[in-house]
Amino acid sequence: MGDYEKAFARNIGVLTQREQKKLRNSRVAICGLGGLGGITFQMLLRAGIGNFTIADGDRFELTNFNRQVLANCKTLRKRKADVASDFAHTLNKGVRVRKIANFIDERNVSSFVKGADVVVDCLDNPISRVILSRECRKRRIPFVFGSAARTCGMCSVFDSLDFEAVLALPTRGKKMQEARELLKNYPKGMPILGVVPAMIGNINAMQTLAVLLKKPYVKAPYFIFFNAFSKEPFCVRKI
């Protein structure tokens, strides 16, 4: 038994050997490696995904420490994409990681999604989300969307529906220049409790595995919702 088979042996029984091989041969593209993306990336690595494309143009800073699993004193001020790639090889020496140490925009989105079986949106930048969702819909690549703020978060999979239409974004049908103007005042840096992106990141990973293995998953316009301070923290409902 090789290192890969030993590392992921506890998956077998939940997954078949054939399903594990499928994960090993799959490629997942994760955009954003912060609160949502760090845990999504880690859990998909621990599931045995063998190929990744990752993108983030940011560096770790102290304000990331409350919620970003790859942020610590040793990674402070280092590029998130570099840290994530190095971390991946501490878990699976054979994993293939293509990293883009830049933010996703119209110039690089096509390269980012190329070859991906699933794209996971772990962004906090609305215009990048629009760019990414449009590219995925054009290429018919399943788009896993996760979002978290304050004590709440949500997740769903877009495999045919228009992301902008489902979320009633004002950018629907607009050219990118106009879309940027419409979203330029979108709030950033909102307060957030660290358990929330961790929870949604795990749901992102769960949904991604379900898509890859053709298991049941929650499709837009239905969403999985999480509320940290609730007697019923989870629900699935239609937007």
matplotlib code that plots the C-alpha trace (Angstrom):
import matplotlib.pyplot as plt

x = [0.0, 1.4, 1.5, -1.6, -3.6, -2.5, -3.2, -6.8, -7.5, -10.1, -12.2, -12.8, -16.0, -17.6, -16.2, -15.4, -11.9, -13.3, -14.6, -11.3, -9.5, -12.0, -11.1, -7.4, -7.8, -10.1, -9.1, -10.8, -10.2, -10.5, -10.7, -9.8, -7.7, -8.8, -11.5, -13.6, -11.0, -8.4, -10.7, -12.3, -8.8, -7.7, -10.7, -10.6, -6.9, -7.8, -10.4, -7.7, -8.3, -5.2, -5.2, -5.9, -5.8, -5.7, -5.8, -5.4, -3.4, -3.4, -0.9, -1.7, -2.0, -2.8, -6.5, -6.8, -5.9, -9.5, -10.8, -8.2, -6.7, -3.5, -2.8, -0.3, 2.9, 5.0, 2.9, 2.4, 3.0, 3.5, 1.5, -1.6, -1.2, 2.4, 1.5, -1.5, 0.6, 3.4, 0.8, -0.7, 2.5, 2.8, -0.4, 0.0, 3.5, 2.0, -0.7, -0.4, -1.1, -1.2, -1.2, -2.1, -0.8, -3.1, -6.7, -9.1, -10.3, -11.3, -7.7, -6.9, -10.3, -10.2, -6.8, -7.9, -10.9, -9.2, -9.3, -11.4, -14.1, -15.5, -14.8, -15.3, -16.0, -14.5, -14.3, -15.4, -15.2, -18.5, -17.2, -14.7, -17.7, -19.6, -16.6, -16.0, -19.7, -20.1, -17.0, -18.2, -21.7, -20.2, -18.0, -20.6, -18.4, -20.2, -19.8, -19.9, -20.7, -20.0, -20.5, -20.1, -20.4, -21.0, -22.7, -24.3, -23.3, -24.7, -23.7, -25.1, -24.1, -24.8, -24.7, -27.1, -28.8, -27.5, -25.8, -26.6, -30.3, -30.8, -29.3, -31.0, -27.8, -28.1, -25.2, -27.4, -27.1, -24.7, -21.2, -18.3, -17.5, -21.1, -21.1, -18.0, -19.7, -22.8, -20.8, -18.1, -19.7, -20.4, -19.4, -16.0, -14.3, -17.5, -17.3, -17.2, -17.0, -14.4, -16.6, -18.8, -16.4, -15.0, -18.5, -19.3, -15.9, -16.6, -20.0, -18.2, -16.0, -18.9, -20.8, -17.7, -17.2, -20.9, -20.6, -17.5, -18.9, -22.4, -24.0, -27.0, -26.2, -28.1, -28.6, -29.5, -32.0, -31.9, -29.2, -27.8, -28.0, -26.0, -26.6, -24.2, -26.5, -29.7, -31.6, -31.7, -28.4, -28.9, -31.6, -32.1, -34.5, -35.1, -34.2]
y = [0.0, 3.4, 6.6, 8.0, 4.8, 4.8, 8.5, 8.2, 4.6, 5.8, 7.2, 3.6, 2.2, 5.6, 5.9, 3.0, 2.5, 3.6, 6.9, 7.6, 7.1, 9.6, 12.2, 11.6, 12.3, 15.3, 19.0, 21.6, 25.3, 27.4, 31.1, 32.9, 31.3, 33.2, 32.2, 30.2, 29.1, 27.9, 25.4, 24.4, 23.7, 21.8, 19.5, 18.7, 17.9, 15.6, 14.0, 13.1, 15.5, 15.1, 18.3, 21.9, 25.3, 28.0, 31.8, 34.7, 37.9, 38.7, 38.2, 37.1, 39.8, 39.9, 40.7, 37.3, 35.3, 35.1, 33.0, 31.9, 28.5, 29.1, 32.4, 32.3, 34.0, 32.0, 32.8, 36.5, 38.8, 35.8, 35.3, 33.2, 31.2, 30.3, 29.3, 27.2, 25.4, 24.6, 23.4, 21.1, 19.2, 18.6, 16.6, 14.9, 14.9, 13.8, 16.5, 18.8, 22.5, 25.2, 28.5, 32.0, 34.6, 37.3, 38.3, 36.9, 39.3, 39.3, 38.8, 35.6, 33.9, 31.7, 30.4, 29.9, 27.7, 25.7, 22.0, 22.3, 19.7, 22.0, 25.7, 26.9, 30.5, 31.5, 35.2, 38.3, 40.5, 40.7, 41.8, 38.9, 36.6, 37.9, 37.4, 33.9, 32.8, 34.1, 32.1, 28.9, 29.2, 29.8, 26.8, 24.7, 24.0, 23.5, 26.6, 26.1, 29.4, 30.0, 33.2, 34.2, 37.3, 38.2, 35.0, 33.7, 31.9, 30.1, 27.7, 26.3, 24.8, 26.5, 24.0, 25.6, 28.6, 32.2, 33.2, 36.9, 36.2, 33.8, 36.4, 39.3, 41.2, 44.5, 43.4, 40.8, 41.4, 44.3, 44.7, 44.4, 48.1, 48.9, 46.0, 47.3, 50.7, 49.1, 47.1, 49.6, 50.5, 46.9, 46.7, 45.0, 44.0, 43.1, 41.7, 37.9, 35.1, 32.6, 29.5, 30.8, 30.7, 27.4, 25.9, 27.2, 26.1, 22.6, 22.7, 24.0, 20.9, 18.6, 20.0, 19.8, 16.1, 15.4, 17.1, 15.1, 11.8, 12.4, 12.2, 14.3, 18.0, 21.3, 23.1, 26.7, 28.3, 26.2, 27.1, 25.6, 28.3, 28.4, 30.7, 30.3, 31.6, 29.8, 26.9, 25.5, 26.5, 24.8, 24.9, 24.5, 26.9, 28.4, 32.0]
z = [0.0, -1.0, 1.0, -0.7, 0.0, 3.7, 4.2, 3.0, 4.1, 6.6, 3.8, 2.5, 3.7, 3.4, -0.1, -2.4, -3.8, -7.2, -5.7, -3.9, -7.2, -8.7, -6.1, -6.7, -10.4, -10.0, -10.2, -7.9, -8.4, -5.2, -5.5, -2.2, 0.5, 3.6, 6.1, 3.8, 1.3, 3.9, 5.5, 2.2, 0.8, 3.9, 4.0, 0.3, 0.7, 3.6, 1.4, -1.1, -4.0, -6.1, -8.2, -7.4, -8.9, -6.2, -6.4, -4.0, -4.4, -0.7, 2.1, 5.7, 8.3, 12.0, 11.4, 9.7, 12.9, 14.2, 11.3, 8.7, 9.5, 7.5, 9.3, 12.1, 13.3, 10.9, 7.8, 8.7, 5.6, 3.4, 0.2, 0.9, -2.4, -1.5, 2.1, 0.9, -1.7, 0.8, 3.3, 0.7, 0.2, 4.0, 3.8, 0.4, -1.2, -4.5, -4.8, -7.8, -7.0, -9.7, -7.8, -9.0, -6.6, -8.0, -7.6, -10.2, -12.9, -16.6, -17.7, -15.8, -15.0, -18.1, -17.1, -13.5, -14.3, -17.1, -16.5, -13.3, -12.5, -9.9, -9.0, -5.4, -4.7, -1.3, -2.1, -0.3, -3.4, -5.2, -8.6, -8.7, -7.8, -10.8, -13.1, -11.8, -11.9, -15.5, -16.7, -15.0, -16.5, -19.9, -19.6, -17.8, -14.8, -11.4, -9.2, -5.4, -3.7, -0.1, 1.9, 5.5, 7.6, 11.3, 12.7, 9.5, 6.3, 3.3, 0.6, -2.7, -6.0, -9.3, -12.1, -14.6, -13.1, -13.4, -10.1, -10.6, -11.3, -8.3, -5.9, -7.7, -8.2, -10.1, -12.4, -14.2, -18.0, -17.5, -19.0, -16.6, -16.6, -15.5, -13.1, -11.3, -10.9, -9.4, -6.8, -6.0, -2.6, -1.5, 2.2, 3.0, 6.2, 8.1, 11.6, 11.6, 14.2, 13.2, 13.6, 10.8, 7.8, 9.3, 9.2, 5.7, 4.4, 5.6, 3.8, 0.7, 0.8, 1.4, -1.6, -3.8, -2.9, -3.6, -7.0, -8.0, -6.8, -8.2, -4.7, -3.8, -3.1, -2.6, -5.8, -6.3, -5.9, -2.6, -0.1, 3.1, 5.7, 9.0, 12.0, 14.9, 17.6, 16.9, 18.4, 14.9, 13.4, 10.0, 7.4, 3.7, 2.0, -1.4, -2.1]

ax = plt.figure().add_subplot(projection="3d")
ax.plot(x, y, z, "-o")
ax.set_aspect("equal")
plt.show()
